[in-house]
Amino acid sequence: MSDASSDQGENPVHDSHVQQLSMAVNGFKAAFCCAGRVPVAQESVFEKIKDDVKDHQLTSPPIVLRWDHQDGKTISKLTLPLKSYESDAEDQVAFNRLLDSCTPASFGKDGKDVLDELYRKAAKLDSDRFLTSFNPYELGIIGAVVQTLLPAGAEHLNEHDLGVVAELYKLNIYSAPSGKFKPHVDTPRGVTQFGSLVVCLPYRHQGGELRVAHGGQETIFSWGDQDTQIEWAAFYSDCEHEVKEVTAGHRVTLTYNLYARCQLGGIFRSLSPVTMDSFFLYHRVKEALASPDFFPEGGTLGFHCTHAYAHTNGSLIRHLPFALKGKDAVIFAVFDRLGLSVKLHGVMEDLRDSYDDENDKLEDDHRGSELVSNGLKGIQLSNLGEQEGLKAIDLSGLQVVPSAWRGKWRKDIEWFGYPGNRELAVVHLAYGNQASLDWHYSTAAILVKIPGEDTEERRKLIS
């Protein structure tokens, strides 16, 4: 099977868009970083959540910090965002006390902690010297990290049940005029650490962009002159990253070490804290949809799932697509967030090689096509031949399976990737010298319906 194929005919522009999508999909094992934002509001959203199951926009109350002064005897409190940035305002005086309580931030080099303001100029509080009301679990941030950065970050764990522990590590302040941290790669603090989470607290500043790079790609996060929301980014430990110079104000961040452990997460809520535009694929899809040469008559994209799911287990199907992981989760979420019709289907392995020349005509009829189920379904058991009174010699998987599985032969799908994990899908009566059982397996795939270029649905997608 080719990596991307369709029956769209000769159309160089369409083919170029397909190639760009193929590169975006196949160019990563999983996203190397993810990011988002959470608005700060005086009213807590948790009161609504307690009494209403609807998907509310998660908001954070103002962030409270309490910390020990360097003398070890005094404790101070600060609430962000500040009510006033005037130098003599009570909030700003409290912030200045926080600055005075910090110590210069070092960095690791050759197994030692080094202080060098030409390489890193920042202040810090270690986690044993401060407390904060901010909780990344409550705001859905850790759940989003689980699905986006795992399981590629934790190959040693069972990928059916992955989760994350976020360890609060430090509070850092990068101050104008020259607060910075030059390009570097973190040293993991343990075998299970796979990444870091940086949370930018609501304090106005300029500059201080976070640049994260991996595998020839880079993403820049600009969290500057606003104090109405909390910004965050998570990335793998082997990503190069840097903090650009802060040119005005103070860039205040919390840093967490991310460790892999067992449990589940999610990025499929309509009001997820993940911003889809942090994914390279999102921009490629938007560009393709805006082109009149991309599926001008409409069509279907097919993405074979790269991770294993029990997609024919009737009791577990209900967890999909919410239990998708890594690359599969990103693909599904990107197309879904853009408003396209996205659905998981079973795709049957090639049935044609299992039977003899009596099925040559059937083989010719379905050459180049795939047998695709209508959504996901549990294992199907069939005694079709007995029910229909068919002769034994007329029965084969090519005839029985599509009917028992309620599948359709499809030639119209533009496929990306290759079939992954196989699960038992159909068991049926087979006939040779004597009756026996035969069984067939399916793989899981994400199908995306692309509306035609001249349709109202397509115009709404790109408006």
RASUL-V443973 format. One record per residue. N is the residue number from 1. RES is the residue in one letter. PHI is phi as a letter, one per 40 degrees, with the letter a starting at -180 (NA if undefined). OMEGA is omega in whole degrees, -180 to 180 (* if undefined). NEAR is the number of other C-alpha atoms within 10 Angstrom. Layout:
BEGIN
[[N/RES/PHI/OMEGA/NEAR] [N/RES/PHI/OMEGA/NEAR]]
END
This chain:
BEGIN
[[1/M/NA/178/10] [2/S/c/-175/10] [3/D/c/177/13] [4/A/a/-176/19] [5/S/a/178/17] [6/S/a/178/16] [7/D/b/-178/10] [8/Q/c/180/17] [9/G/g/-178/8] [10/E/c/178/8] [11/N/a/-174/12] [12/P/d/-178/11] [13/V/c/177/15] [14/H/d/-179/19] [15/D/c/179/19] [16/S/c/178/14] [17/H/c/179/20] [18/V/c/179/23] [19/Q/c/178/14] [20/Q/c/177/17] [21/L/c/180/22] [22/S/c/179/19] [23/M/c/-179/15] [24/A/c/-179/17] [25/V/c/-173/22] [26/N/c/-175/15] [27/G/c/179/14] [28/F/a/173/13] [29/K/c/172/15] [30/A/a/177/22] [31/A/d/-180/22] [32/F/c/175/27] [33/C/a/172/23] [34/C/a/-175/23] [35/A/a/178/24] [36/G/a/-180/20] [37/R/a/179/21] [38/V/b/179/21] [39/P/c/174/17] [40/V/c/-179/21] [41/A/b/180/14] [42/Q/c/-179/9] [43/E/c/-180/12] [44/S/c/178/14] [45/V/c/-173/16] [46/F/c/176/15] [47/E/c/178/9] [48/K/c/-177/13] [49/I/c/-178/14] [50/K/c/-173/8] [51/D/b/-174/8] [52/D/a/-177/10] [53/V/c/-178/8] [54/K/c/-176/8] [55/D/c/-178/12] [56/H/c/171/15] [57/Q/c/179/15] [58/L/c/176/20] [59/T/b/180/21] [60/S/b/170/22] [61/P/c/176/17] [62/P/d/-175/23] [63/I/c/179/18] [64/V/b/175/14] [65/L/b/171/16] [66/R/b/-175/16] [67/W/a/176/23] [68/D/c/171/19] [69/H/c/-176/17] [70/Q/c/178/13] [71/D/c/178/8] [72/G/g/-176/9] [73/K/b/-174/7] [74/T/b/177/9] [75/I/b/177/13] [76/S/b/-179/15] [77/K/b/178/17] [78/L/a/176/20] [79/T/b/177/17] [80/L/b/5/18] [81/P/c/178/22] [82/L/c/174/20] [83/K/c/180/11] [84/S/a/177/11] [85/Y/b/177/15] [86/E/c/-172/11] [87/S/c/-178/11] [88/D/c/179/10] [89/A/c/-177/13] [90/E/d/-179/15] [91/D/c/-178/20] [92/Q/c/176/17] [93/V/c/178/15] [94/A/c/178/17] [95/F/c/178/20] [96/N/c/176/12] [97/R/c/176/16] [98/L/c/178/21] [99/L/d/-178/17] [100/D/c/-178/12] [101/S/c/-178/18] [102/C/c/175/21] [103/T/b/180/15] [104/P/d/-179/15] [105/A/c/178/23] [106/S/c/174/18] [107/F/a/-178/15] [108/G/c/176/13] [109/K/a/180/10] [110/D/f/177/6] [111/G/g/-179/8] [112/K/b/172/9] [113/D/c/-175/11] [114/V/b/172/14] [115/L/b/180/15] [116/D/a/-175/12] [117/E/c/173/15] [118/L/c/-179/11] [119/Y/b/177/16] [120/R/a/176/23] [121/K/b/-178/22] [122/A/a/174/23] [123/A/b/-177/20] [124/K/a/167/21] [125/L/b/175/22] [126/D/c/-173/15] [127/S/c/179/17] [128/D/c/-179/11] [129/R/b/180/17] [130/F/a/174/17] [131/L/b/178/15] [132/T/a/177/17] [133/S/c/-179/13] [134/F/c/-179/18] [135/N/b/-177/14] [136/P/c/178/16] [137/Y/c/-178/13] [138/E/c/-174/13] [139/L/c/176/20] [140/G/g/-176/19] [141/I/c/-178/26] [142/I/c/176/24] [143/G/d/178/22] [144/A/c/178/25] [145/V/c/-179/26] [146/V/d/-175/25] [147/Q/c/-175/28] [148/T/c/-175/30] [149/L/c/175/27] [150/L/b/10/26] [151/P/c/-178/24] [152/A/c/-180/19] [153/G/c/-176/23] [154/A/a/-176/20] [155/E/c/-176/11] [156/H/c/180/11] [157/L/b/175/15] [158/N/c/-172/12] [159/E/c/177/20] [160/H/c/-172/17] [161/D/a/-175/14] [162/L/b/176/19] [163/G/a/-173/23] [164/V/b/167/26] [165/V/b/179/17] [166/A/b/-180/19] [167/E/c/176/15] [168/L/c/-171/18] [169/Y/b/-177/17] [170/K/a/163/20] [171/L/b/-180/24] [172/N/b/175/24] [173/I/b/175/25] [174/Y/b/-172/28] [175/S/b/172/24] [176/A/c/12/20] [177/P/c/-171/14] [178/S/a/176/19] [179/G/c/-175/26] [180/K/a/171/27] [181/F/a/-176/22] [182/K/c/-176/14] [183/P/d/-178/16] [184/H/a/175/16] [185/V/b/-178/15] [186/D/c/172/15] [187/T/c/180/13] [188/P/d/-178/17] [189/R/c/178/13] [190/G/i/-177/9] [191/V/c/-175/10] [192/T/c/177/18] [193/Q/c/-179/22] [194/F/b/-177/22] [195/G/a/-180/26] [196/S/b/174/23] [197/L/b/177/27] [198/V/b/-179/20] [199/V/b/-180/22] [200/C/c/-178/23] [201/L/c/-173/23] [202/P/c/174/26] [203/Y/b/-174/22] [204/R/c/175/19] [205/H/a/175/21] [206/Q/b/-175/20] [207/G/g/178/24] [208/G/g/-180/28] [209/E/c/175/18] [210/L/c/177/19] [211/R/b/179/17] [212/V/b/-176/24] [213/A/b/179/20] [214/H/a/175/17] [215/G/f/178/11] [216/G/g/177/5] [217/Q/b/177/10] [218/E/a/177/15] [219/T/b/180/17] [220/I/b/-180/15] [221/F/b/-179/17] [222/S/b/-173/14] [223/W/b/-165/24] [224/G/c/-159/21] [225/D/c/174/15] [226/Q/a/177/13] [227/D/a/-179/19] [228/T/b/-179/17] [229/Q/a/176/20] [230/I/c/179/24] [231/E/b/180/22] [232/W/a/175/24] [233/A/a/176/22] [234/A/b/-177/26] [235/F/a/-179/26] [236/Y/c/-179/26] [237/S/c/-178/20] [238/D/c/176/17] [239/C/c/170/21] [240/E/c/178/18] [241/H/a/-180/22] [242/E/a/173/20] [243/V/b/178/23] [244/K/c/-177/20] [245/E/c/173/22] [246/V/c/-175/21] [247/T/b/177/18] [248/A/a/176/19] [249/G/g/-176/19] [250/H/b/176/23] [251/R/c/-175/29] [252/V/b/-176/21] [253/T/b/167/22] [254/L/b/179/21] [255/T/b/178/21] [256/Y/b/169/21] [257/N/c/-177/22] [258/L/b/180/28] [259/Y/b/179/21] [260/A/c/175/23] [261/R/a/-176/17] [262/C/c/168/13] [263/Q/i/-176/14] [264/L/b/177/19] [265/G/b/-179/23] [266/G/a/174/22] [267/I/b/-171/28] [268/F/c/177/22] [269/R/c/-180/16] [270/S/c/178/13] [271/L/b/180/13] [272/S/c/177/23] [273/P/c/179/25] [274/V/c/174/27] [275/T/c/-175/16] [276/M/c/-178/21] [277/D/c/172/13] [278/S/c/180/18] [279/F/b/179/20] [280/F/d/-178/20] [281/L/d/-178/24] [282/Y/d/-178/21] [283/H/c/179/15] [284/R/c/180/18] [285/V/c/180/18] [286/K/c/179/15] [287/E/c/-179/15] [288/A/c/-179/20] [289/L/c/-179/21] [290/A/c/-179/15] [291/S/c/178/15] [292/P/c/-179/15] [293/D/c/179/18] [294/F/c/-177/25] [295/F/f/-178/23] [296/P/d/179/18] [297/E/c/-176/14] [298/G/g/-180/15] [299/G/i/-177/18] [300/T/b/172/18] [301/L/c/178/20] [302/G/b/180/22] [303/F/b/177/25] [304/H/c/179/22] [305/C/c/-178/24] [306/T/c/179/20] [307/H/b/-176/17] [308/A/c/175/16] [309/Y/b/176/23] [310/A/c/-169/19] [311/H/c/173/29] [312/T/b/176/23] [313/N/c/-173/16] [314/G/d/-178/12] [315/S/c/-178/11] [316/L/b/-179/13] [317/I/d/-177/17] [318/R/c/179/12] [319/H/c/-180/12] [320/L/c/9/14] [321/P/c/-172/19] [322/F/c/179/18] [323/A/c/176/20] [324/L/c/-175/27] [325/K/b/170/32] [326/G/f/-177/23] [327/K/d/-180/24] [328/D/c/-180/23] [329/A/c/-179/24] [330/V/c/-180/24] [331/I/d/-178/22] [332/F/c/-175/25] [333/A/c/-179/23] [334/V/c/-179/23] [335/F/c/179/21] [336/D/c/-179/16] [337/R/c/178/18] [338/L/c/176/14] [339/G/g/179/14] [340/L/c/177/17] [341/S/c/-177/15] [342/V/b/-177/22] [343/K/a/175/18] [344/L/c/180/22] [345/H/b/169/22] [346/G/c/178/27] [347/V/b/-175/27] [348/M/c/174/27] [349/E/c/-178/17] [350/D/c/-179/15] [351/L/c/-165/17] [352/R/c/-177/18] [353/D/c/-174/10] [354/S/c/-172/10] [355/Y/b/-171/13] [356/D/c/-173/9] [357/D/c/178/10] [358/E/c/-177/11] [359/N/b/-177/19] [360/D/d/-178/11] [361/K/c/177/10] [362/L/c/179/13] [363/E/c/179/17] [364/D/c/-179/10] [365/D/c/-173/11] [366/H/b/180/15] [367/R/d/179/13] [368/G/g/-179/12] [369/S/b/179/15] [370/E/b/176/19] [371/L/c/-173/23] [372/V/b/180/24] [373/S/c/176/21] [374/N/c/-175/15] [375/G/g/179/16] [376/L/c/179/21] [377/K/a/179/18] [378/G/c/180/17] [379/I/c/-179/19] [380/Q/b/176/17] [381/L/b/-174/15] [382/S/b/167/18] [383/N/b/-172/14] [384/L/d/-178/18] [385/G/d/180/19] [386/E/c/-178/11] [387/Q/c/-174/8] [388/E/c/-179/8] [389/G/g/-179/8] [390/L/c/176/11] [391/K/c/-178/10] [392/A/d/-175/16] [393/I/c/180/10] [394/D/c/-174/12] [395/L/c/171/17] [396/S/a/178/23] [397/G/d/-180/22] [398/L/c/180/18] [399/Q/c/-173/15] [400/V/c/-171/21] [401/V/c/180/24] [402/P/d/-179/17] [403/S/c/-179/13] [404/A/c/-176/17] [405/W/c/-175/23] [406/R/f/-180/15] [407/G/b/-180/19] [408/K/b/173/16] [409/W/c/-176/17] [410/R/b/174/14] [411/K/b/-170/16] [412/D/c/-174/17] [413/I/c/174/21] [414/E/c/-172/20] [415/W/c/174/22] [416/F/b/178/24] [417/G/g/-176/18] [418/Y/b/-179/15] [419/P/d/-178/19] [420/G/b/-175/16] [421/N/c/-180/16] [422/R/c/176/20] [423/E/b/178/20] [424/L/d/-175/18] [425/A/b/-175/24] [426/V/b/171/23] [427/V/b/-177/21] [428/H/a/176/21] [429/L/c/176/20] [430/A/b/-176/21] [431/Y/b/172/17] [432/G/a/171/10] [433/N/c/176/7] [434/Q/a/-180/7] [435/A/c/178/10] [436/S/a/177/10] [437/L/b/174/11] [438/D/b/-178/13] [439/W/b/-176/15] [440/H/b/-173/19] [441/Y/b/177/19] [442/S/b/172/25] [443/T/b/-180/26] [444/A/c/179/29] [445/A/a/176/27] [446/I/c/178/23] [447/L/b/-178/24] [448/V/b/179/22] [449/K/c/179/16] [450/I/b/178/21] [451/P/c/180/22] [452/G/c/-174/19] [453/E/c/-174/19] [454/D/b/180/12] [455/T/b/179/12] [456/E/c/-179/10] [457/E/c/179/14] [458/R/c/-179/19] [459/R/c/178/14] [460/K/c/-178/9] [461/L/c/-174/14] [462/I/b/-179/14] [463/S/c/*/6]]
END
